Amino acid sequence: MRWLIPAAAGLALAGCNVPSEFLQRMESQAKYEYYETSEFWADGKAMRTPPEGTIPRERPVGSPGLTTGRVNGTLVTSIPKEIELNRQVLELGQKQYNIVCAQCHGRLGDGNSVVAENMALRLPPSLQEIANKPDGHFFAAITEGYGIMPSFAGELNIQERWAVVAYVRALQRARTTQVGGQQPVPQENR
């Protein structure tokens, strides 16, 4: 009786190596290759023009300012109105910034990081020193990459990228905000 359970488990596992007929049909289904001829269509072409209004799944849907950080090729100056700036967005931006960006740009956005200390090519810029750039610049850099920085569009969706931009702006403002009439203490003096 005790041998019955291990024997049944062994038979079940052995069955896993046999490809099922269903999966095999999916793998070897009839299909046309690019530019192949087809008797089904009157023009003889298998490759068809997509219906009007079809959007490829790789292309983000939305206004260009939201999805690319540009409108008519010009960088947007502020975070698009589709992104509601609130505490949750800043917290999301902080979380994603700390995961994706802080290793190179530093937790304070000042360019001081372990990675920066060990880079031989070009140091990551201090985000504090480029605060005059429009919001679209930061979004486009995250989306497309910039210099030796790769694109992070695969790691961060559109909302997360704008949340990071919002957090970077918060870091920049915190660095220059006066508290109680006193200038902020520079990082090197802390």
Steps between C-alpha positions, in 0.01 A plus 500: 500500500784741585654452159175598326534878558862529377419280201199715407710818537770347280249414228351849515843663466597268216189615316621861513771429244253386237386804298128525490320494168344838584836674551645333194214637287568851627866472409450367149185680390442611144606860440632730232844656505570860394453563127368148442218460246149403600212371291252624760533869403419634155836681473691182591683657795504337842639808675216747559494870587365536854153653528490879543533602864694188600767572760803271542522364853853638531383859443378679811155651470438857610602854427857543374585723795405220736654209311819659361560816702481699176234687305584565134863413574532752786555379857205567730578753772288340772351167601189435286160566656410130461737431790338616821773621733430379852672324788455153344667611177797646690531185711492286187760729342721475808472121504582463130775764513667317788479169312600614150673839517670549837780252430650746252344839578514464880211487746492880507536539124838664547702245300675365809470122497707184518456446127605858423813460714604201289408624154791551268322635194264781588349578836122508530384860515378659818128543452533807721725671244260443210186619680445756223415225249128453417311205648487340155881479500501271803211290367664462157834408662332226705303379197768515230824500697749785501874484436618172650182465706274233346126525455296399804170482312501123553532540876269797552160550339386847390339589833806382694732707278294814560492416873882486495507839324271640773729357769811643331330841502423454871868418565609808306257727686594357837863583430424870444207557738550731794372380835431765763683764297825298486666364191526119484827354623711377204543120495876519549456693828261250657 
